[in-house]
Amino acid sequence: MSRTRAIYGCASRQLTADEIAFFRDVRPFGYILFGRNIESPDQVRALVDQLRLASGDENAVVLIDQEGGRVARLKPPYWRARPPAARFADLYAMHVEAGREAVYLNARLIAQDLLELGINVDCMPVLDVPVSGAHDIIGDRAYGHAPAPVIDLGRRVIEGLLDGGVLPVMKHIPGHGRALSDSHVALPTVTSTHAELSASDFCTFRSLRDCPMAMTAHVVYTAIDAHQPATTSSKVIEEIIRGEIGFDGLLMSDDLSMQALDGPMASRAARALTAGCDVLLHCNGDLNEMRAVAQEAKEFTGPSGRRAAQALAQLRRPRAIDVRHAQDRLRELMGVTA
């Protein structure tokens, strides 16, 4: 695979000449969009086309965080607001089958929204299991407070996205639910035992390890590696993510520009790749930082190349859907918890 091992953001709603030149030179694996990049459907479609044209790769993936609730880059009036994960957890607690059907329909409808824009990867489901007293950065983004509902509902989300022609990314492997701080602004440290982590945090990812892609947690687990967060820890990636969890899909870092990581950007990128991440994620659109990441993000080779090809092979033609009927049925199901 001739693409380089990075996914980049961009600064605004259309590319600058410098961004076009950079993406043309580095040929990244893909791109990620944020609220700053979004104005209207026509504008987003034009930007997505511009991104793929810049790198000369019509198959480059385009990602977005479209979970629903407070993590949604596509918003009204052009796009329907979707419920947070906790709403589906509440429905599931009352009626298991209704919860399963609703969360599948929601994911399938999100996929439809994305495909109409040319976006083919959604960074969901969140498979973290929050514990009492944890920071609310996960909070209502979780599908429950125990592994069983998170696994069951997470499976339906994965199926809904794949049936809609969109690749899912499970996050934040191997678990962010015990973090006492927000990794966007500080490095969380989790002191639970390996046994505790294995029984709760790790098992959601282990049960859904066939998901095509996963995003790392910028979290230190002292029982595994007391010094490095999962993103830059070869011990966590090799022994836990690849070993105990058994995930053999494409492993992407969480955003390298988050405050949980330290050091120069090139160093962050090098440490994540050395630890075992297959592809780097850089989100903030800072071109100088992206140039630093690009110094380390060489072309895919070996196992990383195989995993990238393996993930892309799971993109498939969407199954037919009656959008109006699906939306009416979802509204009916969710009315139980309104």
C-alpha positions in Angstrom: 0.0 0.0 0.0 1.6 3.2 -1.2 -0.2 5.5 1.3 1.5 6.8 4.4 0.5 5.7 7.9 -1.4 8.9 9.0 -4.8 10.4 9.1 -4.9 14.2 9.1 -7.4 17.0 9.8 -7.6 20.2 7.9 -8.0 23.8 9.1 -11.2 25.0 7.5 -14.1 24.4 5.1 -11.9 24.2 2.0 -8.2 23.4 1.5 -5.5 26.0 1.3 -2.9 25.7 -1.4 -0.3 24.7 1.2 -2.6 21.9 2.5 -3.2 20.6 -1.1 0.6 20.5 -1.7 1.2 18.8 1.6 -1.4 16.1 1.1 -0.2 15.6 -2.5 3.3 15.0 -1.3 2.5 12.7 1.7 -0.4 10.7 0.3 -2.0 10.0 3.7 -4.2 6.9 4.5 -7.1 9.3 5.2 -8.6 12.4 6.7 -10.9 13.3 9.6 -13.5 16.1 9.7 -14.5 18.3 12.6 -17.1 21.0 13.2 -14.8 23.6 11.9 -14.9 21.9 8.5 -18.7 21.7 8.2 -21.2 24.2 6.9 -23.7 22.5 4.5 -24.1 19.2 2.7 -22.8 20.6 -0.6 -19.8 22.2 1.1 -18.9 19.0 2.9 -19.2 16.9 -0.3 -16.9 19.4 -2.1 -14.4 19.3 0.7 -14.4 15.5 0.8 -13.8 15.4 -3.0 -11.0 18.0 -2.6 -9.3 15.9 0.0 -9.3 12.8 -2.1 -8.2 14.7 -5.2 -5.3 16.3 -3.3 -3.7 13.0 -2.4 -4.6 11.5 -5.8 -6.5 8.6 -4.1 -10.2 8.2 -4.6 -10.1 5.4 -2.0 -8.7 7.4 0.8 -10.8 7.0 3.9 -12.6 10.0 5.4 -13.5 9.8 9.1 -15.8 11.7 11.4 -16.8 11.4 15.0 -20.6 11.1 14.6 -21.7 9.3 17.8 -24.8 11.3 18.6 -25.5 13.3 21.7 -22.7 15.7 22.5 -20.2 14.1 20.1 -21.7 15.0 16.7 -19.9 17.0 14.0 -23.0 17.0 11.7 -25.7 19.0 13.4 -29.2 20.5 12.6 -30.5 22.1 10.5 -29.0 20.0 7.8 -28.6 16.8 9.8 -30.9 15.2 12.3 -29.7 15.2 15.9 -29.1 11.6 17.1 -29.5 10.4 20.7 -26.5 9.7 22.9 -25.5 6.1 23.6 -27.0 6.3 27.1 -30.5 6.6 25.7 -30.1 3.2 24.0 -28.8 1.8 27.3 -31.9 3.0 29.1 -34.2 1.4 26.4 -32.2 -1.8 26.5 -32.6 -2.0 30.3 -36.4 -1.9 29.8 -36.7 -4.0 26.7 -33.6 -5.8 25.3 -34.9 -6.4 21.8 -36.2 -2.9 21.4 -32.8 -1.6 22.5 -31.0 -3.8 20.0 -33.3 -2.8 17.1 -33.1 0.9 18.0 -29.4 1.1 18.2 -29.0 -0.8 14.9 -31.4 1.6 13.1 -29.7 4.6 14.6 -26.3 3.4 13.3 -27.7 2.5 9.9 -29.3 6.0 9.6 -26.0 7.7 10.6 -24.2 5.7 8.0 -26.7 6.9 5.4 -26.1 10.5 6.4 -22.3 10.0 6.1 -22.4 8.1 2.7 -24.4 10.9 1.2 -21.4 13.2 2.0 -18.7 10.7 0.8 -17.6 9.9 4.4 -16.9 6.2 4.9 -15.5 5.8 8.4 -17.3 6.7 11.7 -15.4 6.7 15.0 -17.9 4.7 17.0 -18.9 2.7 18.9 -17.5 3.8 22.3 -17.0 0.5 24.1 -15.7 2.0 27.3 -17.4 0.9 30.6 -17.6 3.9 33.0 -17.3 3.4 36.7 -18.6 5.5 39.6 -16.5 8.5 40.2 -14.8 8.5 36.7 -14.5 11.7 34.7 -17.6 12.4 32.6 -15.6 12.5 29.3 -17.2 9.2 28.6 -20.4 9.6 30.6 -23.5 9.3 28.4 -21.4 8.2 25.4 -21.3 4.7 26.9 -23.9 2.0 26.1 -24.1 1.0 29.7 -22.2 0.6 33.0 -21.5 -3.1 32.7 -19.9 -5.1 29.9 -22.9 -7.1 28.8 -25.1 -4.3 27.4 -22.0 -2.5 26.0 -21.1 -5.6 24.1 -24.6 -6.3 22.8 -25.4 -2.8 21.8 -21.9 -2.2 20.4 -22.3 -5.3 18.2 -25.5 -3.8 16.7 -23.8 -0.5 16.1 -20.9 -2.2 14.2 -23.5 -4.1 12.1 -25.5 -1.0 11.4 -22.5 0.9 10.1 -21.1 -1.9 8.0 -24.6 -2.5 6.5 -24.6 1.2 5.6 -21.2 1.0 3.8 -19.3 2.7 6.6 -16.4 1.3 8.6 -16.7 1.5 12.4 -13.9 2.3 14.8 -14.3 0.9 18.3 -12.8 3.2 21.0 -11.0 3.7 23.3 -9.0 0.4 23.4 -8.3 -1.1 25.9 -10.7 1.1 28.0 -11.2 4.7 29.1 -14.1 4.1 31.5 -12.0 4.3 34.7 -10.1 7.5 33.8 -10.4 10.3 36.4 -9.4 13.0 33.9 -10.1 14.0 30.3 -7.2 12.9 28.1 -7.8 15.9 25.9 -6.3 18.0 28.6 -4.3 15.7 30.9 -2.9 12.2 31.1 -5.2 9.8 33.1 -3.7 7.1 35.2 -5.7 4.0 36.1 -4.5 2.0 39.1 -6.9 -0.9 39.0 -5.5 -4.4 39.0 -5.0 -6.4 35.8 -7.8 -8.8 36.9 -10.2 -5.9 37.4 -9.4 -4.5 34.0 -9.6 -7.8 32.3 -13.0 -8.6 33.8 -14.6 -5.3 32.7 -12.7 -2.8 30.6 -10.9 -5.3 28.3 -13.7 -7.7 27.8 -15.9 -5.4 25.7 -13.1 -5.0 23.2 -12.3 -8.7 23.4 -15.8 -9.7 22.6 -15.9 -7.3 19.5 -12.3 -7.8 18.4 -13.5 -8.5 14.8 -14.3 -4.8 14.4 -12.3 -3.5 11.4 -10.6 -0.6 13.3 -9.9 0.5 16.8 -8.6 3.7 18.4 -6.2 3.7 21.4 -6.8 5.3 24.8 -4.3 7.9 26.0 -4.5 6.3 29.4 -1.8 4.8 31.7 -2.7 1.4 33.3 -0.2 1.0 36.1 -0.8 -2.7 36.4 0.4 -3.1 32.8 2.8 -0.3 32.1 3.3 2.4 34.8 5.1 4.8 32.6 3.5 5.0 29.1 -0.1 5.4 28.0 -1.6 2.7 25.8 -0.9 4.7 22.6 2.8 4.7 23.2 3.2 1.5 25.2 4.5 -1.6 23.4 3.6 -3.6 26.4 0.0 -2.6 26.4 -0.3 -3.0 22.6 1.5 -6.3 22.3 0.4 -8.0 25.5 -3.1 -6.6 26.0 -4.5 -5.3 22.7 -2.9 -7.8 20.3 -2.5 -10.5 22.9 -5.2 -10.8 25.6 -7.9 -8.9 23.7 -6.8 -10.6 20.4 -7.5 -7.6 18.2 -5.9 -8.0 14.8 -7.6 -5.1 13.0 -6.2 -1.7 12.1 -5.1 0.1 15.2 -5.1 3.9 15.1 -3.8 6.2 17.7 -6.1 8.7 19.4 -5.3 12.3 18.4 -1.6 13.0 18.8 -2.2 16.6 19.5 -4.1 15.9 22.8 -2.6 17.2 26.0 -2.3 13.7 27.5 0.8 13.1 25.3 4.0 15.0 25.9 7.1 15.9 23.8 7.5 17.2 20.3 5.0 16.1 17.7 7.5 14.0 15.7 8.5 12.2 19.0 4.9 11.5 19.8 4.4 10.0 16.3 7.6 7.9 16.5 6.7 6.5 19.9 3.2 5.5 18.8 4.5 3.7 15.7 7.3 2.0 17.6 4.8 0.9 20.3 2.7 -0.8 17.6 0.0 1.6 16.3 -0.6 0.9 12.6 -1.7 4.4 11.7 -1.4 7.9 13.4 -4.2 10.3 13.9 -3.6 14.1 14.0 -6.7 16.2 14.2 -6.2 19.9 14.8 -5.3 21.0 11.3 -2.0 22.6 12.3 0.1 22.2 9.2 3.5 22.5 10.9 2.5 19.8 13.3 1.3 17.6 10.4 4.6 18.1 8.7 6.3 16.8 11.9 4.0 13.7 12.0 4.8 13.1 8.3 8.5 12.8 9.1 7.7 9.6 10.9 4.6 8.3 9.1 6.2 6.3 6.3 4.4 4.0 3.9 2.5 0.9 5.1 4.5 -2.3 5.1 4.3 -5.8 6.7 1.5 -6.4 9.2 0.3 -2.8 9.2 -0.2 -2.9 5.4 -2.1 -6.2 5.8 -4.3 -4.8 8.5 -5.0 -1.6 6.4 -6.0 -3.7 3.4 -8.0 -6.0 5.6 -10.0 -3.1 7.0 -10.7 -1.5 3.7 -11.9 -4.9 2.3 -14.8 -4.7 4.8 -16.2 -1.7 3.1 -19.2 -3.0 1.2 -22.2 -1.8 -0.9 -24.9 -0.5 1.5 -27.9 -2.7 2.0 -31.1 -1.0 0.8 -33.0 1.0 3.4 -36.3 2.9 3.5 -35.0 5.9 5.4 -38.4 7.4 6.2 -39.7 4.0 7.6 -36.5 3.4 9.5 -36.7 6.9 11.1 -40.3 6.5 12.0 -39.6 3.1 13.6 -36.6 4.5 15.5 -38.8 7.4 16.8 -41.4 4.9 17.9 -38.8 2.8 19.8 -37.1 5.8 21.4 -40.4 7.3 22.5 -40.4 4.8 25.3 -37.5 6.6 27.0 -38.5 10.2 26.1 
